[in-house]
């Protein structure tokens, strides 16, 4: 159909006063790789996470790493904002904005010990080294 339309336009522009039509060779694109790349990029963009979803995933991944690092510490416990204990990452509550609402409670016999534990936890979070 594209060739016939092009022939019609060329004939019309030529005035169609001739008895024979003008023959035009239209190059045929046999390499569809550019179209396939474009379609692939459109699919990837449609399936990509939104900035909010990326943020929630990052928040959950970082908390999972922190939880895994601290779950064996006897001086640290994780509880929900309603006071319920969190035993695994699957128990993590989500807030209205999709984030994680958790209280990290430090239980030590002295305030000095609590400060030491809090400092170690803070250092883990800031340096993102949960070992």
N, CA, C and O atoms as a GROMACS GRO file, in nm:
protein
  524
    1UNK      N    1   0.082  -0.119   0.000
    1UNK     CA    2   0.000   0.000   0.000
    1UNK      C    3   0.087   0.126   0.000
    1UNK      O    4   0.054   0.225  -0.065
    2UNK      N    5   0.199   0.121   0.073
    2UNK     CA    6   0.287   0.237   0.079
    2UNK      C    7   0.344   0.272  -0.056
    2UNK      O    8   0.357   0.390  -0.089
    3UNK      N    9   0.377   0.170  -0.137
    3UNK     CA   10   0.431   0.194  -0.270
    3UNK      C   11   0.324   0.256  -0.362
    3UNK      O   12   0.353   0.347  -0.439
    4UNK      N   13   0.203   0.206  -0.351
    4UNK     CA   14   0.094   0.260  -0.434
    4UNK      C   15   0.065   0.405  -0.396
    4UNK      O   16   0.039   0.487  -0.484
    5UNK      N   17   0.068   0.435  -0.267
    5UNK     CA   18   0.042   0.573  -0.222
    5UNK      C   19   0.152   0.666  -0.272
    5UNK      O   20   0.125   0.776  -0.318
    6UNK      N   21   0.277   0.620  -0.263
    6UNK     CA   22   0.388   0.701  -0.311
    6UNK      C   23   0.377   0.724  -0.462
    6UNK      O   24   0.402   0.835  -0.511
    7UNK      N   25   0.340   0.623  -0.533
    7UNK     CA   26   0.324   0.637  -0.678
    7UNK      C   27   0.213   0.737  -0.711
    7UNK      O   28   0.227   0.818  -0.803
    8UNK      N   29   0.104   0.732  -0.635
    8UNK     CA   30  -0.006   0.826  -0.655
    8UNK      C   31   0.040   0.969  -0.631
    8UNK      O   32   0.007   1.058  -0.709
    9UNK      N   33   0.116   0.993  -0.524
    9UNK     CA   34   0.164   1.128  -0.492
    9UNK      C   35   0.261   1.177  -0.598
    9UNK      O   36   0.253   1.292  -0.642
   10UNK      N   37   0.351   1.091  -0.640
   10UNK     CA   38   0.448   1.131  -0.742
   10UNK      C   39   0.376   1.163  -0.872
   10UNK      O   40   0.410   1.262  -0.938
   11UNK      N   41   0.278   1.082  -0.911
   11UNK     CA   42   0.200   1.109  -1.032
   11UNK      C   43   0.124   1.241  -1.020
   11UNK      O   44   0.119   1.319  -1.114
   12UNK      N   45   0.068   1.264  -0.905
   12UNK     CA   46  -0.010   1.387  -0.884
   12UNK      C   47   0.081   1.509  -0.893
   12UNK      O   48   0.044   1.610  -0.954
   13UNK      N   49   0.201   1.501  -0.832
   13UNK     CA   50   0.295   1.612  -0.838
   13UNK      C   51   0.345   1.637  -0.980
   13UNK      O   52   0.372   1.750  -1.019
   14UNK      N   53   0.358   1.531  -1.055
   14UNK     CA   54   0.404   1.545  -1.194
   14UNK      C   55   0.295   1.599  -1.284
   14UNK      O   56   0.320   1.631  -1.400
   15UNK      N   57   0.177   1.610  -1.232
   15UNK     CA   58   0.067   1.665  -1.309
   15UNK      C   59  -0.014   1.558  -1.379
   15UNK      O   60  -0.120   1.587  -1.435
   16UNK      N   61   0.034   1.439  -1.377
   16UNK     CA   62  -0.035   1.324  -1.437
   16UNK      C   63  -0.077   1.354  -1.580
   16UNK      O   64  -0.181   1.306  -1.626
   17UNK      N   65   0.004   1.432  -1.650
   17UNK     CA   66  -0.028   1.463  -1.789
   17UNK      C   67   0.039   1.365  -1.883
   17UNK      O   68   0.006   1.359  -2.002
   18UNK      N   69   0.132   1.290  -1.830
   18UNK     CA   70   0.201   1.192  -1.914
   18UNK      C   71   0.115   1.067  -1.927
   18UNK      O   72   0.026   1.041  -1.846
   19UNK      N   73   0.144   0.994  -2.029
   19UNK     CA   74   0.068   0.870  -2.049
   19UNK      C   75   0.119   0.759  -1.959
   19UNK      O   76   0.044   0.668  -1.924
   20UNK      N   77   0.248   0.764  -1.922
   20UNK     CA   78   0.302   0.659  -1.834
   20UNK      C   79   0.337   0.720  -1.698
   20UNK      O   80   0.376   0.836  -1.687
   21UNK      N   81   0.320   0.640  -1.599
   21UNK     CA   82   0.350   0.685  -1.462
   21UNK      C   83   0.500   0.685  -1.439
   21UNK      O   84   0.575   0.614  -1.507
   22UNK      N   85   0.543   0.763  -1.343
   22UNK     CA   86   0.684   0.768  -1.306
   22UNK      C   87   0.713   0.651  -1.213
   22UNK      O   88   0.641   0.630  -1.115
   23UNK      N   89   0.815   0.575  -1.242
   23UNK     CA   90   0.852   0.462  -1.158
   23UNK      C   91   0.951   0.509  -1.052
   23UNK      O   92   1.051   0.574  -1.083
   24UNK      N   93   0.922   0.478  -0.929
   24UNK     CA   94   1.008   0.516  -0.816
   24UNK      C   95   1.043   0.390  -0.740
   24UNK      O   96   0.956   0.310  -0.706
   25UNK      N   97   1.172   0.372  -0.713
   25UNK     CA   98   1.216   0.258  -0.632
   25UNK      C   99   1.226   0.304  -0.487
   25UNK      O  100   1.304   0.394  -0.453
   26UNK      N  101   1.149   0.241  -0.404
   26UNK     CA  102   1.149   0.273  -0.261
   26UNK      C  103   1.241   0.174  -0.192
   26UNK      O  104   1.221   0.052  -0.203
   27UNK      N  105   1.341   0.225  -0.120
   27UNK     CA  106   1.429   0.131  -0.050
   27UNK      C  107   1.352   0.059   0.061
   27UNK      O  108   1.278   0.121   0.138
   28UNK      N  109   1.370  -0.069   0.068
   28UNK     CA  110   1.302  -0.150   0.169
   28UNK      C  111   1.400  -0.174   0.283
   28UNK      O  112   1.512  -0.220   0.262
   29UNK      N  113   1.356  -0.141   0.401
   29UNK     CA  114   1.440  -0.162   0.519
   29UNK      C  115   1.431  -0.308   0.559
   29UNK      O  116   1.328  -0.354   0.606
   30UNK      N  117   1.539  -0.379   0.541
   30UNK     CA  118   1.540  -0.521   0.576
   30UNK      C  119   1.596  -0.542   0.717
   30UNK      O  120   1.582  -0.651   0.773
   31UNK      N  121   1.657  -0.441   0.773
   31UNK     CA  122   1.713  -0.453   0.907
   31UNK      C  123   1.616  -0.388   1.006
   31UNK      O  124   1.605  -0.266   1.011
   32UNK      N  125   1.550  -0.468   1.081
   32UNK     CA  126   1.451  -0.417   1.177
   32UNK      C  127   1.510  -0.403   1.317
   32UNK      O  128   1.435  -0.390   1.414
   33UNK      N  129   1.641  -0.405   1.329
   33UNK     CA  130   1.703  -0.401   1.461
   33UNK      C  131   1.674  -0.269   1.533
   33UNK      O  132   1.657  -0.267   1.655
   34UNK      N  133   1.668  -0.159   1.458
   34UNK     CA  134   1.638  -0.030   1.523
   34UNK      C  135   1.497  -0.031   1.581
   34UNK      O  136   1.473   0.020   1.691
   35UNK      N  137   1.404  -0.088   1.507
   35UNK     CA  138   1.266  -0.096   1.556
   35UNK      C  139   1.259  -0.188   1.676
   35UNK      O  140   1.190  -0.158   1.774
   36UNK      N  141   1.329  -0.300   1.670
   36UNK     CA  142   1.328  -0.394   1.783
   36UNK      C  143   1.391  -0.332   1.906
   36UNK      O  144   1.343  -0.354   2.018
   37UNK      N  145   1.501  -0.255   1.888
   37UNK     CA  146   1.564  -0.187   2.003
   37UNK      C  147   1.468  -0.086   2.063
   37UNK      O  148   1.457  -0.075   2.185
   38UNK      N  149   1.397  -0.012   1.977
   38UNK     CA  150   1.301   0.085   2.027
   38UNK      C  151   1.189   0.017   2.105
   38UNK      O  152   1.153   0.062   2.213
   39UNK      N  153   1.134  -0.091   2.050
   39UNK     CA  154   1.027  -0.163   2.120
   39UNK      C  155   1.075  -0.220   2.252
   39UNK      O  156   1.002  -0.219   2.351
   40UNK      N  157   1.198  -0.271   2.254
   40UNK     CA  158   1.254  -0.325   2.378
   40UNK      C  159   1.271  -0.215   2.482
   40UNK      O  160   1.240  -0.237   2.600
   41UNK      N  161   1.319  -0.098   2.441
   41UNK     CA  162   1.335   0.012   2.537
   41UNK      C  163   1.200   0.060   2.589
   41UNK      O  164   1.189   0.099   2.705
   42UNK      N  165   1.097   0.057   2.504
   42UNK     CA  166   0.963   0.096   2.549
   42UNK      C  167   0.909  -0.004   2.651
   42UNK      O  168   0.845   0.035   2.749
   43UNK      N  169   0.934  -0.133   2.627
   43UNK     CA  170   0.890  -0.236   2.722
   43UNK      C  171   0.962  -0.221   2.855
   43UNK      O  172   0.902  -0.233   2.961
   44UNK      N  173   1.094  -0.195   2.849
   44UNK     CA  174   1.171  -0.178   2.972
   44UNK      C  175   1.122  -0.056   3.050
   44UNK      O  176   1.114  -0.060   3.172
   45UNK      N  177   1.091   0.053   2.980
   45UNK     CA  178   1.042   0.173   3.047
   45UNK      C  179   0.906   0.148   3.111
   45UNK      O  180   0.878   0.198   3.219
   46UNK      N  181   0.823   0.069   3.044
   46UNK     CA  182   0.690   0.040   3.100
   46UNK      C  183   0.700  -0.050   3.222
   46UNK      O  184   0.618  -0.039   3.313
   47UNK      N  185   0.799  -0.139   3.224
   47UNK     CA  186   0.814  -0.232   3.336
   47UNK      C  187   0.906  -0.180   3.445
   47UNK      O  188   0.923  -0.247   3.547
   48UNK      N  189   0.966  -0.064   3.427
   48UNK     CA  190   1.059  -0.010   3.526
   48UNK      C  191   0.984   0.034   3.652
   48UNK      O  192   0.867   0.071   3.647
   49UNK      N  193   1.054   0.028   3.763
   49UNK     CA  194   0.996   0.071   3.889
   49UNK      C  195   0.984   0.222   3.894
   49UNK      O  196   1.068   0.293   3.839
   50UNK      N  197   0.882   0.270   3.958
   50UNK     CA  198   0.867   0.414   3.978
   50UNK      C  199   0.966   0.457   4.086
   50UNK      O  200   1.017   0.372   4.160
   51UNK      N  201   0.996   0.586   4.097
   51UNK     CA  202   1.087   0.631   4.202
   51UNK      C  203   1.038   0.591   4.342
   51UNK      O  204   1.118   0.557   4.428
   52UNK      N  205   0.908   0.596   4.364
   52UNK     CA  206   0.853   0.556   4.495
   52UNK      C  207   0.878   0.408   4.522
   52UNK      O  208   0.918   0.370   4.632
   53UNK      N  209   0.854   0.324   4.419
   53UNK     CA  210   0.876   0.181   4.435
   53UNK      C  211   1.024   0.149   4.458
   53UNK      O  212   1.057   0.060   4.537
   54UNK      N  213   1.113   0.222   4.390
   54UNK     CA  214   1.256   0.203   4.413
   54UNK      C  215   1.293   0.241   4.556
   54UNK      O  216   1.373   0.172   4.620
   55UNK      N  217   1.235   0.349   4.606
   55UNK     CA  218   1.263   0.392   4.742
   55UNK      C  219   1.214   0.293   4.846
   55UNK      O  220   1.285   0.265   4.943
   56UNK      N  221   1.095   0.240   4.826
   56UNK     CA  222   1.041   0.140   4.919
   56UNK      C  223   1.126   0.014   4.916
   56UNK      O  224   1.154  -0.045   5.020
   57UNK      N  225   1.166  -0.028   4.796
   57UNK     CA  226   1.250  -0.148   4.784
   57UNK      C  227   1.385  -0.125   4.852
   57UNK      O  228   1.435  -0.213   4.923
   58UNK      N  229   1.445  -0.007   4.833
   58UNK     CA  230   1.573   0.024   4.897
   58UNK      C  231   1.556   0.022   5.049
   58UNK      O  232   1.639  -0.036   5.120
   59UNK      N  233   1.450   0.084   5.099
   59UNK     CA  234   1.423   0.089   5.242
   59UNK      C  235   1.411  -0.053   5.298
   59UNK      O  236   1.470  -0.084   5.402
   60UNK      N  237   1.337  -0.137   5.231
   60UNK     CA  238   1.317  -0.275   5.277
   60UNK      C  239   1.448  -0.355   5.270
   60UNK      O  240   1.479  -0.430   5.363
   61UNK      N  241   1.524  -0.339   5.163
   61UNK     CA  242   1.651  -0.412   5.150
   61UNK      C  243   1.750  -0.372   5.259
   61UNK      O  244   1.816  -0.457   5.319
   62UNK      N  245   1.760  -0.241   5.284
   62UNK     CA  246   1.853  -0.194   5.387
   62UNK      C  247   1.809  -0.242   5.525
   62UNK      O  248   1.892  -0.283   5.606
   63UNK      N  249   1.680  -0.236   5.552
   63UNK     CA  250   1.634  -0.283   5.682
   63UNK      C  251   1.654  -0.434   5.696
   63UNK      O  252   1.687  -0.482   5.805
   64UNK      N  253   1.636  -0.508   5.589
   64UNK     CA  254   1.659  -0.653   5.594
   64UNK      C  255   1.804  -0.682   5.630
   64UNK      O  256   1.832  -0.770   5.711
   65UNK      N  257   1.895  -0.609   5.570
   65UNK     CA  258   2.037  -0.627   5.602
   65UNK      C  259   2.065  -0.592   5.748
   65UNK      O  260   2.140  -0.664   5.815
   66UNK      N  261   2.007  -0.484   5.797
   66UNK     CA  262   2.025  -0.446   5.937
   66UNK      C  263   1.964  -0.551   6.030
   66UNK      O  264   2.025  -0.589   6.129
   67UNK      N  265   1.844  -0.597   5.997
   67UNK     CA  266   1.777  -0.697   6.080
   67UNK      C  267   1.859  -0.825   6.086
   67UNK      O  268   1.876  -0.882   6.194
   68UNK      N  269   1.910  -0.870   5.972
   68UNK     CA  270   1.991  -0.992   5.969
   68UNK      C  271   2.118  -0.977   6.051
   68UNK      O  272   2.163  -1.072   6.115
   69UNK      N  273   2.177  -0.859   6.050
   69UNK     CA  274   2.300  -0.836   6.126
   69UNK      C  275   2.275  -0.828   6.276
   69UNK      O  276   2.359  -0.870   6.356
   70UNK      N  277   2.160  -0.775   6.315
   70UNK     CA  278   2.134  -0.752   6.458
   70UNK      C  279   2.044  -0.854   6.525
   70UNK      O  280   2.025  -0.847   6.647
   71UNK      N  281   1.988  -0.948   6.451
   71UNK     CA  282   1.891  -1.038   6.512
   71UNK      C  283   1.953  -1.129   6.619
   71UNK      O  284   1.881  -1.179   6.705
   72UNK      N  285   2.083  -1.151   6.614
   72UNK     CA  286   2.148  -1.235   6.714
   72UNK      C  287   2.203  -1.156   6.832
   72UNK      O  288   2.257  -1.214   6.926
   73UNK      N  289   2.190  -1.024   6.829
   73UNK     CA  290   2.237  -0.943   6.941
   73UNK      C  291   2.135  -0.954   7.054
   73UNK      O  292   2.018  -0.924   7.034
   74UNK      N  293   2.177  -0.995   7.171
   74UNK     CA  294   2.081  -1.009   7.281
   74UNK      C  295   2.032  -0.874   7.337
   74UNK      O  296   1.932  -0.869   7.408
   75UNK      N  297   2.103  -0.767   7.305
   75UNK     CA  298   2.066  -0.637   7.360
   75UNK      C  299   1.974  -0.557   7.270
   75UNK      O  300   1.935  -0.445   7.304
   76UNK      N  301   1.938  -0.613   7.153
   76UNK     CA  302   1.856  -0.540   7.057
   76UNK      C  303   1.731  -0.621   7.025
   76UNK      O  304   1.738  -0.741   7.000
   77UNK      N  305   1.617  -0.552   7.025
   77UNK     CA  306   1.495  -0.616   6.979
   77UNK      C  307   1.420  -0.521   6.887
   77UNK      O  308   1.426  -0.399   6.902
   78UNK      N  309   1.349  -0.579   6.794
   78UNK     CA  310   1.271  -0.502   6.699
   78UNK      C  311   1.124  -0.520   6.734
   78UNK      O  312   1.076  -0.632   6.752
   79UNK      N  313   1.054  -0.408   6.742
   79UNK     CA  314   0.910  -0.413   6.770
   79UNK      C  315   0.838  -0.318   6.675
   79UNK      O  316   0.898  -0.225   6.621
   80UNK      N  317   0.710  -0.342   6.657
   80UNK     CA  318   0.630  -0.252   6.574
   80UNK      C  319   0.596  -0.128   6.655
   80UNK      O  320   0.624  -0.122   6.775
   81UNK      N  321   0.538  -0.031   6.591
   81UNK     CA  322   0.498   0.090   6.663
   81UNK      C  323   0.382   0.063   6.758
   81UNK      O  324   0.350   0.146   6.843
   82UNK      N  325   0.320  -0.055   6.743
   82UNK     CA  326   0.212  -0.095   6.834
   82UNK      C  327   0.263  -0.185   6.946
   82UNK      O  328   0.184  -0.230   7.028
   83UNK      N  329   0.394  -0.212   6.950
   83UNK     CA  330   0.453  -0.290   7.057
   83UNK      C  331   0.464  -0.439   7.031
   83UNK      O  332   0.503  -0.514   7.120
   84UNK      N  333   0.430  -0.485   6.912
   84UNK     CA  334   0.439  -0.627   6.880
   84UNK      C  335   0.581  -0.662   6.836
   84UNK      O  336   0.642  -0.588   6.760
   85UNK      N  337   0.634  -0.776   6.882
   85UNK     CA  338   0.771  -0.813   6.842
   85UNK      C  339   0.777  -0.856   6.696
   85UNK      O  340   0.680  -0.909   6.641
   86UNK      N  341   0.891  -0.831   6.634
   86UNK     CA  342   0.916  -0.871   6.496
   86UNK      C  343   1.017  -0.985   6.500
   86UNK      O  344   1.131  -0.967   6.543
   87UNK      N  345   0.973  -1.101   6.456
   87UNK     CA  346   1.058  -1.220   6.460
   87UNK      C  347   1.133  -1.243   6.329
   87UNK      O  348   1.241  -1.303   6.329
   88UNK      N  349   1.078  -1.196   6.219
   88UNK     CA  350   1.144  -1.215   6.089
   88UNK      C  351   1.113  -1.095   5.999
   88UNK      O  352   1.029  -1.011   6.031
   89UNK      N  353   1.182  -1.089   5.889
   89UNK     CA  354   1.164  -0.979   5.795
   89UNK      C  355   1.023  -0.983   5.735
   89UNK      O  356   0.969  -0.879   5.695
   90UNK      N  357   0.965  -1.101   5.728
   90UNK     CA  358   0.830  -1.113   5.673
   90UNK      C  359   0.725  -1.047   5.762
   90UNK      O  360   0.615  -1.017   5.716
   91UNK      N  361   0.758  -1.026   5.889
   91UNK     CA  362   0.665  -0.963   5.983
   91UNK      C  363   0.669  -0.810   5.978
   91UNK      O  364   0.598  -0.744   6.054
   92UNK      N  365   0.749  -0.754   5.890
   92UNK     CA  366   0.766  -0.609   5.888
   92UNK      C  367   0.635  -0.539   5.853
   92UNK      O  368   0.574  -0.569   5.751
   93UNK      N  369   0.592  -0.447   5.938
   93UNK     CA  370   0.472  -0.371   5.905
   93UNK      C  371   0.503  -0.260   5.805
   93UNK      O  372   0.616  -0.212   5.797
   94UNK      N  373   0.404  -0.222   5.731
   94UNK     CA  374   0.421  -0.113   5.635
   94UNK      C  375   0.330   0.001   5.675
   94UNK      O  376   0.217  -0.020   5.720
   95UNK      N  377   0.380   0.121   5.658
   95UNK     CA  378   0.299   0.238   5.689
   95UNK      C  379   0.216   0.276   5.568
   95UNK      O  380   0.220   0.209   5.465
   96UNK      N  381   0.140   0.383   5.581
   96UNK     CA  382   0.053   0.427   5.472
   96UNK      C  383   0.133   0.466   5.348
   96UNK      O  384   0.084   0.451   5.236
   97UNK      N  385   0.255   0.516   5.366
   97UNK     CA  386   0.336   0.557   5.250
   97UNK      C  387   0.419   0.443   5.194
   97UNK      O  388   0.496   0.464   5.100
   98UNK      N  389   0.405   0.322   5.249
   98UNK     CA  390   0.476   0.206   5.197
   98UNK      C  391   0.608   0.180   5.268
   98UNK      O  392   0.672   0.078   5.243
   99UNK      N  393   0.650   0.270   5.355
   99UNK     CA  394   0.775   0.251   5.427
   99UNK      C  395   0.761   0.150   5.540
   99UNK      O  396   0.654   0.093   5.560
  100UNK      N  397   0.868   0.130   5.612
  100UNK     CA  398   0.869   0.034   5.722
  100UNK      C  399   0.872   0.113   5.853
  100UNK      O  400   0.959   0.197   5.874
  101UNK      N  401   0.776   0.084   5.940
  101UNK     CA  402   0.770   0.150   6.070
  101UNK      C  403   0.809   0.049   6.177
  101UNK      O  404   0.732  -0.040   6.212
  102UNK      N  405   0.930   0.066   6.229
  102UNK     CA  406   0.984  -0.028   6.327
  102UNK      C  407   1.057   0.052   6.435
  102UNK      O  408   1.118   0.155   6.408
  103UNK      N  409   1.048   0.000   6.556
  103UNK     CA  410   1.123   0.058   6.667
  103UNK      C  411   1.235  -0.039   6.700
  103UNK      O  412   1.212  -0.158   6.720
  104UNK      N  413   1.358   0.012   6.706
  104UNK     CA  414   1.472  -0.069   6.748
  104UNK      C  415   1.495  -0.037   6.895
  104UNK      O  416   1.536   0.073   6.931
  105UNK      N  417   1.468  -0.136   6.978
  105UNK     CA  418   1.480  -0.113   7.123
  105UNK      C  419   1.609  -0.177   7.173
  105UNK      O  420   1.636  -0.295   7.148
  106UNK      N  421   1.687  -0.096   7.245
  106UNK     CA  422   1.814  -0.142   7.300
  106UNK      C  423   1.792  -0.168   7.448
  106UNK      O  424   1.748  -0.080   7.522
  107UNK      N  425   1.824  -0.290   7.491
  107UNK     CA  426   1.803  -0.330   7.631
  107UNK      C  427   1.939  -0.366   7.691
  107UNK      O  428   1.997  -0.469   7.659
  108UNK      N  429   1.988  -0.280   7.777
  108UNK     CA  430   2.114  -0.305   7.846
  108UNK      C  431   2.097  -0.268   7.993
  108UNK      O  432   2.008  -0.190   8.028
  109UNK      N  433   2.182  -0.324   8.080
  109UNK     CA  434   2.170  -0.291   8.223
  109UNK      C  435   2.210  -0.146   8.256
  109UNK      O  436   2.166  -0.091   8.357
  110UNK      N  437   2.293  -0.086   8.170
  110UNK     CA  438   2.337   0.051   8.199
  110UNK      C  439   2.314   0.141   8.078
  110UNK      O  440   2.303   0.094   7.965
  111UNK      N  441   2.307   0.269   8.105
  111UNK     CA  442   2.291   0.367   7.998
  111UNK      C  443   2.416   0.372   7.912
  111UNK      O  444   2.408   0.391   7.790
  112UNK      N  445   2.531   0.355   7.975
  112UNK     CA  446   2.657   0.355   7.901
  112UNK      C  447   2.659   0.241   7.798
  112UNK      O  448   2.702   0.261   7.684
  113UNK      N  449   2.613   0.124   7.837
  113UNK     CA  450   2.607   0.010   7.745
  113UNK      C  451   2.512   0.037   7.630
  113UNK      O  452   2.538  -0.002   7.516
  114UNK      N  453   2.400   0.104   7.659
  114UNK     CA  454   2.303   0.138   7.554
  114UNK      C  455   2.364   0.235   7.454
  114UNK      O  456   2.338   0.225   7.334
  115UNK      N  457   2.444   0.328   7.502
  115UNK     CA  458   2.511   0.422   7.412
  115UNK      C  459   2.611   0.352   7.321
  115UNK      O  460   2.622   0.386   7.203
  116UNK      N  461   2.682   0.256   7.376
  116UNK     CA  462   2.779   0.182   7.296
  116UNK      C  463   2.707   0.105   7.185
  116UNK      O  464   2.749   0.108   7.070
  117UNK      N  465   2.599   0.035   7.221
  117UNK     CA  466   2.522  -0.042   7.123
  117UNK      C  467   2.463   0.053   7.018
  117UNK      O  468   2.467   0.023   6.899
  118UNK      N  469   2.407   0.165   7.062
  118UNK     CA  470   2.348   0.262   6.969
  118UNK      C  471   2.454   0.316   6.874
  118UNK      O  472   2.427   0.335   6.755
  119UNK      N  473   2.574   0.340   6.923
  119UNK     CA  474   2.684   0.388   6.838
  119UNK      C  475   2.722   0.286   6.733
  119UNK      O  476   2.749   0.322   6.618
  120UNK      N  477   2.725   0.158   6.772
  120UNK     CA  478   2.759   0.054   6.675
  120UNK      C  479   2.650   0.042   6.568
  120UNK      O  480   2.680   0.024   6.450
  121UNK      N  481   2.526   0.051   6.610
  121UNK     CA  482   2.416   0.044   6.513
  121UNK      C  483   2.421   0.164   6.418
  121UNK      O  484   2.404   0.149   6.297
  122UNK      N  485   2.444   0.281   6.474
  122UNK     CA  486   2.452   0.403   6.392
  122UNK      C  487   2.565   0.391   6.291
  122UNK      O  488   2.549   0.429   6.175
  123UNK      N  489   2.680   0.339   6.335
  123UNK     CA  490   2.793   0.322   6.245
  123UNK      C  491   2.760   0.225   6.132
  123UNK      O  492   2.798   0.247   6.018
  124UNK      N  493   2.688   0.117   6.165
  124UNK     CA  494   2.645   0.022   6.061
  124UNK      C  495   2.558   0.089   5.957
  124UNK      O  496   2.577   0.070   5.836
  125UNK      N  497   2.462   0.167   6.004
  125UNK     CA  498   2.366   0.232   5.912
  125UNK      C  499   2.436   0.335   5.825
  125UNK      O  500   2.413   0.340   5.704
  126UNK      N  501   2.520   0.416   5.884
  126UNK     CA  502   2.587   0.524   5.810
  126UNK      C  503   2.684   0.466   5.707
  126UNK      O  504   2.690   0.513   5.593
  127UNK      N  505   2.761   0.366   5.747
  127UNK     CA  506   2.860   0.309   5.656
  127UNK      C  507   2.802   0.200   5.565
  127UNK      O  508   2.868   0.154   5.472
  128UNK      N  509   2.680   0.160   5.591
  128UNK     CA  510   2.611   0.053   5.518
  128UNK      C  511   2.693  -0.077   5.516
  128UNK      O  512   2.694  -0.150   5.417
  129UNK      N  513   2.760  -0.103   5.626
  129UNK     CA  514   2.834  -0.227   5.642
  129UNK      C  515   2.772  -0.304   5.758
  129UNK      O  516   2.800  -0.277   5.875
  130UNK      N  517   2.688  -0.399   5.723
  130UNK     CA  518   2.613  -0.473   5.822
  130UNK      C  519   2.680  -0.607   5.851
  130UNK      O  520   2.631  -0.712   5.809
  131UNK      N  521   2.790  -0.602   5.921
  131UNK     CA  522   2.864  -0.726   5.951
  131UNK      C  523   2.866  -0.753   6.098
  131UNK      O  524   2.924  -0.852   6.142
   0.00000   0.00000   0.00000
